[in-house]
Amino acid sequence: GTTQQPVEAANNNPPRGGVAWWLRVVTLVLRIVLWPLRRLMLLTFPDGAYDGLSPAVTAKAVQAFCSQLLELATTPSQTALARDAFGSSALGFSALRAEAVNSSSLMLVYLHSPLQRQANATLKRLLLDEHILSYINGQNNLSTMGVSIHTAQGDNLAQMLSVTSYPVLALLQPTQRDVQLLFKAQGPLLQEIAPLSLLGYIQTSVQRHRAHLDQAEARRIAREQEAELRREQDAEYQETLRQDQERQRLRQEVLETERKRQEEFEEEQQRLVDEEQNKLQKAKDLLQPEPSSGGTRIRFVLPNGKKVNRRFNSDETVASLRAFLAVHCEENSLNIKNFGLSTSYPKKSYEESENETTLEDAGISPQAVLMVQDMDA
């Protein structure tokens, strides 16, 4: 009895020698196939080379991007322009931001994934475009940097910019407190945009920044001049200053009164427009589709003499007639808001109080000719 148990256990398990041999073969094949990819990954992203956000590590990540960009250049002029635009100051983001704050410069940041299929093509088409490079090199208040998203620096910037797809080109305005995003293009939009169109966006953002700096400088100069003027004033000018302030206050009151009056006027105009739109929508909601035959056939004679024919269901009301006229006048640009309705024979006028009366009860079914009056004329 004791010798049968191991024999039965052996019979219940399939032989494992063949399976193990096939596993070793598959493992060997996978190693051979994936070895070049592993080598490429190690060359592109050495283990630990770009981990962390220290100045030395982030600068190294930026320098790696610059090297990749220069390798893609195809002409000596392209290489020189790219080196001046992206390689002259290979600093990490924090260091570059500090420089930009001190010099009141903008930051042009490019994030990309080297593993993306069109990564190199996009770099060649945009960042190596000589128009873009020449413009960047001609700007004294524009700092640049590029970095792979597979580095700690790139991942940090991607989170800061709320990136959803790659590559990304962002124009930033750094301050002591934060970083303001002026322009961002990413993913398919950036891959498909024409270089000159992208340059136009960058130029517009830079020009706005320059105008902002000019205004700030003008305000600073104005403040200094005002302070100097105040220092030079003595007691005999205090009364003149007070009078000037009083005139300014009165002028401001006039402007404020005019502003409030204008706001009230605009609000009233908007209210009237909304009211007309609501009336028109109610008219459209009330109006039933025109029957193809039968019902009540009405001929409207408008104030300008034009005649309009329309069929209505006999159970529709006088309000439906007014609703049709409101829609018709709106669609045909006729400035008639309040309608009067009457028949010539027998002579009868239909007041607003009869709006709920059906056409049949109103005595204008199965057909009638209604004269339309403009009650505001």
LINHU-V912001 format. One record per residue. N is the residue number from 1. RES is the residue in one letter. SS is DSSP state (A for helix, B for strand, O for the rest). BURIAL is b if it has 16 or more other C-alpha atoms within 10 Angstrom, else e. D_FIRST is the distance of its C-alpha to the first C-alpha in Angstrom with 2 decimals. Layout:
BEGIN
n & res & ss & burial & d_first
N & RES & SS & BURIAL & D_FIRST
N & RES & SS & BURIAL & D_FIRST
END
This chain:
BEGIN
n & res & ss & burial & d_first
1 & G & O & e & 0.00
2 & T & O & e & 3.82
3 & T & O & e & 5.60
4 & Q & A & e & 5.67
5 & Q & A & e & 7.53
6 & P & A & e & 10.38
7 & V & A & e & 10.85
8 & E & A & e & 11.37
9 & A & A & e & 13.61
10 & A & A & e & 15.55
11 & N & A & e & 16.18
12 & N & A & e & 17.56
13 & N & O & e & 20.11
14 & P & O & e & 23.13
15 & P & O & e & 24.21
16 & R & O & e & 26.51
17 & G & A & e & 28.58
18 & G & A & e & 31.12
19 & V & A & e & 31.69
20 & A & A & e & 32.35
21 & W & A & e & 34.81
22 & W & A & e & 36.71
23 & L & A & e & 36.92
24 & R & A & e & 38.46
25 & V & A & e & 40.92
26 & V & A & e & 41.99
27 & T & A & e & 42.43
28 & L & A & e & 44.58
29 & V & A & e & 46.70
30 & L & A & e & 47.30
31 & R & A & e & 48.37
32 & I & A & e & 50.81
33 & V & A & e & 52.26
34 & L & A & e & 52.62
35 & W & A & e & 53.86
36 & P & A & e & 57.56
37 & L & A & e & 57.39
38 & R & A & e & 55.86
39 & R & A & e & 58.60
40 & L & A & e & 61.23
41 & M & A & e & 59.92
42 & L & A & e & 59.96
43 & L & A & e & 63.48
44 & T & A & e & 64.74
45 & F & O & b & 63.06
46 & P & O & e & 62.15
47 & D & O & e & 59.56
48 & G & O & e & 61.47
49 & A & O & e & 64.87
50 & Y & O & b & 66.19
51 & D & O & e & 64.24
52 & G & O & e & 66.46
53 & L & O & b & 70.03
54 & S & O & e & 71.85
55 & P & A & e & 75.20
56 & A & A & e & 73.94
57 & V & A & b & 70.82
58 & T & A & b & 72.72
59 & A & A & b & 75.53
60 & K & A & b & 73.04
61 & A & A & b & 71.59
62 & V & A & b & 75.12
63 & Q & A & b & 76.01
64 & A & A & b & 72.99
65 & F & A & b & 74.30
66 & C & A & b & 77.79
67 & S & A & e & 76.46
68 & Q & A & e & 74.62
69 & L & A & b & 77.79
70 & L & A & b & 79.97
71 & E & A & e & 77.64
72 & L & A & b & 78.20
73 & A & O & b & 81.99
74 & T & O & e & 83.56
75 & T & O & e & 87.13
76 & P & A & e & 88.77
77 & S & A & e & 90.59
78 & Q & A & b & 87.38
79 & T & A & b & 85.71
80 & A & A & e & 88.69
81 & L & A & b & 88.88
82 & A & A & b & 85.14
83 & R & A & b & 85.25
84 & D & A & e & 88.20
85 & A & A & b & 86.67
86 & F & A & b & 83.09
87 & G & A & b & 82.98
88 & S & O & e & 86.00
89 & S & O & b & 84.27
90 & A & O & b & 80.49
91 & L & O & b & 79.75
92 & G & O & b & 76.91
93 & F & A & b & 77.63
94 & S & A & e & 78.53
95 & A & A & e & 80.95
96 & L & A & b & 82.47
97 & R & A & b & 82.88
98 & A & A & e & 84.75
99 & E & A & b & 87.09
100 & A & A & b & 87.63
101 & V & A & b & 88.50
102 & N & A & e & 91.03
103 & S & A & e & 92.67
104 & S & O & b & 92.41
105 & S & O & b & 90.45
106 & L & B & b & 87.96
107 & M & B & b & 84.48
108 & L & B & b & 83.18
109 & V & B & b & 79.36
110 & Y & B & b & 77.17
111 & L & B & b & 73.38
112 & H & B & b & 71.25
113 & S & O & b & 67.78
114 & P & O & b & 67.73
115 & L & O & e & 64.69
116 & Q & O & e & 66.65
117 & R & O & e & 67.63
118 & Q & O & e & 71.34
119 & A & A & e & 71.58
120 & N & A & b & 73.65
121 & A & A & e & 75.74
122 & T & A & b & 76.71
123 & L & A & b & 77.62
124 & K & A & b & 79.82
125 & R & A & e & 81.47
126 & L & A & b & 82.25
127 & L & A & b & 82.13
128 & L & O & b & 83.62
129 & D & O & b & 86.34
130 & E & A & b & 89.59
131 & H & A & e & 91.39
132 & I & A & b & 88.75
133 & L & A & b & 88.57
134 & S & A & b & 92.38
135 & Y & A & e & 92.63
136 & I & A & b & 90.05
137 & N & A & b & 91.84
138 & G & O & e & 95.15
139 & Q & O & e & 94.02
140 & N & O & e & 94.59
141 & N & O & b & 92.74
142 & L & B & b & 89.48
143 & S & B & b & 86.42
144 & T & B & b & 83.45
145 & M & B & b & 79.81
146 & G & B & b & 76.76
147 & V & B & b & 73.10
148 & S & B & b & 69.67
149 & I & O & b & 67.64
150 & H & O & b & 64.62
151 & T & O & b & 66.22
152 & A & A & b & 66.38
153 & Q & A & b & 70.13
154 & G & A & b & 69.79
155 & D & A & b & 67.12
156 & N & A & e & 69.30
157 & L & A & b & 72.34
158 & A & A & b & 70.44
159 & Q & A & e & 69.46
160 & M & A & e & 73.01
161 & L & O & b & 74.54
162 & S & O & e & 72.01
163 & V & O & b & 71.26
164 & T & O & e & 69.43
165 & S & O & e & 69.65
166 & Y & O & b & 70.65
167 & P & O & b & 72.88
168 & V & B & b & 75.21
169 & L & B & b & 78.81
170 & A & B & b & 80.25
171 & L & B & b & 83.67
172 & L & B & b & 83.60
173 & Q & B & b & 86.32
174 & P & B & b & 85.09
175 & T & O & b & 86.74
176 & Q & O & e & 86.22
177 & R & O & e & 84.23
178 & D & O & e & 82.29
179 & V & B & b & 82.13
180 & Q & B & e & 83.73
181 & L & B & e & 82.50
182 & L & B & b & 85.53
183 & F & B & b & 83.89
184 & K & B & b & 80.37
185 & A & B & b & 79.22
186 & Q & B & b & 75.57
187 & G & A & e & 73.13
188 & P & A & e & 74.50
189 & L & A & e & 77.95
190 & L & A & b & 78.31
191 & Q & A & b & 76.86
192 & E & A & e & 79.37
193 & I & O & e & 82.48
194 & A & O & e & 85.35
195 & P & A & b & 86.24
196 & L & A & e & 89.80
197 & S & A & e & 88.65
198 & L & A & b & 86.31
199 & L & A & b & 89.19
200 & G & A & e & 91.36
201 & Y & A & e & 88.93
202 & I & A & b & 88.73
203 & Q & A & e & 92.52
204 & T & A & e & 93.09
205 & S & A & b & 90.75
206 & V & A & b & 92.33
207 & Q & A & e & 95.82
208 & R & A & e & 94.98
209 & H & A & b & 93.69
210 & R & A & b & 96.87
211 & A & A & e & 98.98
212 & H & A & e & 97.05
213 & L & A & e & 97.80
214 & D & A & e & 101.45
215 & Q & A & e & 101.72
216 & A & A & e & 100.12
217 & E & A & e & 102.54
218 & A & A & e & 105.44
219 & R & A & e & 104.44
220 & R & A & e & 104.20
221 & I & A & e & 107.64
222 & A & A & e & 109.06
223 & R & A & e & 107.70
224 & E & A & e & 109.22
225 & Q & A & e & 112.55
226 & E & A & e & 112.53
227 & A & A & e & 111.79
228 & E & A & e & 114.56
229 & L & A & e & 116.91
230 & R & A & e & 116.18
231 & R & A & e & 116.81
232 & E & A & e & 120.15
233 & Q & O & e & 121.33
234 & D & O & e & 123.57
235 & A & A & e & 124.90
236 & E & A & e & 127.56
237 & Y & A & e & 124.88
238 & Q & A & e & 122.76
239 & E & A & e & 124.79
240 & T & A & e & 124.48
241 & L & A & e & 120.75
242 & R & A & e & 120.66
243 & Q & A & e & 122.68
244 & D & A & e & 120.37
245 & Q & A & e & 117.39
246 & E & A & e & 119.15
247 & R & A & e & 119.95
248 & Q & A & e & 116.35
249 & R & A & e & 115.17
250 & L & A & e & 117.54
251 & R & A & e & 116.51
252 & Q & A & e & 112.87
253 & E & A & e & 113.65
254 & V & A & e & 115.33
255 & L & A & e & 112.36
256 & E & A & e & 109.94
257 & T & A & e & 112.04
258 & E & A & e & 112.17
259 & R & A & e & 108.41
260 & K & A & e & 107.73
261 & R & A & e & 110.21
262 & Q & A & e & 108.52
263 & E & A & e & 105.08
264 & E & A & e & 106.40
265 & F & A & e & 107.99
266 & E & A & e & 104.79
267 & E & A & e & 102.76
268 & E & A & e & 105.28
269 & Q & A & e & 105.17
270 & Q & A & e & 101.39
271 & R & A & e & 101.51
272 & L & A & e & 103.89
273 & V & A & e & 101.71
274 & D & A & e & 98.62
275 & E & A & e & 100.61
276 & E & A & e & 101.74
277 & Q & A & e & 98.23
278 & N & A & e & 96.93
279 & K & A & b & 99.74
280 & L & A & b & 99.02
281 & Q & A & e & 95.31
282 & K & A & e & 96.09
283 & A & A & b & 98.48
284 & K & A & e & 95.83
285 & D & A & e & 93.33
286 & L & A & b & 95.95
287 & L & O & b & 97.13
288 & Q & O & e & 95.49
289 & P & O & e & 95.12
290 & E & O & e & 98.32
291 & P & O & e & 98.21
292 & S & O & e & 98.99
293 & S & O & e & 101.42
294 & G & O & e & 102.85
295 & G & O & b & 102.91
296 & T & B & b & 105.91
297 & R & B & b & 107.69
298 & I & B & b & 109.38
299 & R & B & b & 111.81
300 & F & B & b & 112.19
301 & V & B & b & 115.44
302 & L & O & b & 114.84
303 & P & O & e & 117.62
304 & N & O & e & 118.04
305 & G & O & e & 118.71
306 & K & O & e & 115.43
307 & K & B & e & 113.88
308 & V & B & e & 110.16
309 & N & B & e & 108.65
310 & R & B & e & 105.39
311 & R & B & b & 103.74
312 & F & B & b & 102.12
313 & N & O & b & 100.27
314 & S & O & b & 102.73
315 & D & O & e & 100.53
316 & E & O & b & 100.68
317 & T & B & b & 103.02
318 & V & A & b & 106.02
319 & A & A & b & 103.65
320 & S & A & b & 101.95
321 & L & A & b & 105.35
322 & R & A & b & 105.71
323 & A & A & b & 102.14
324 & F & A & b & 102.87
325 & L & A & b & 106.06
326 & A & A & b & 104.28
327 & V & A & b & 101.63
328 & H & A & e & 104.27
329 & C & A & e & 106.54
330 & E & A & e & 103.69
331 & E & A & e & 102.51
332 & N & O & e & 106.09
333 & S & O & e & 107.26
334 & L & O & e & 109.85
335 & N & O & e & 110.75
336 & I & O & b & 111.00
337 & K & O & e & 109.04
338 & N & O & e & 110.78
339 & F & B & b & 111.61
340 & G & B & b & 114.28
341 & L & B & b & 113.93
342 & S & B & b & 116.78
343 & T & B & b & 118.09
344 & S & B & e & 121.68
345 & Y & O & e & 122.09
346 & P & O & e & 121.69
347 & K & B & e & 122.14
348 & K & B & e & 119.23
349 & S & B & e & 117.27
350 & Y & B & b & 113.62
351 & E & O & e & 112.95
352 & E & A & e & 109.75
353 & S & A & e & 109.61
354 & E & A & e & 109.05
355 & N & O & b & 105.94
356 & E & O & e & 103.69
357 & T & O & b & 105.95
358 & T & B & b & 104.51
359 & L & O & b & 106.53
360 & E & O & b & 107.25
361 & D & O & e & 108.53
362 & A & O & e & 110.56
363 & G & O & e & 112.42
364 & I & O & b & 111.53
365 & S & O & b & 109.28
366 & P & O & b & 109.10
367 & Q & B & b & 111.13
368 & A & B & b & 113.37
369 & V & B & b & 115.12
370 & L & B & b & 114.51
371 & M & B & b & 116.68
372 & V & B & b & 114.74
373 & Q & B & b & 116.61
374 & D & B & e & 115.68
375 & M & O & e & 116.22
376 & D & O & e & 116.30
377 & A & O & e & 119.04
END
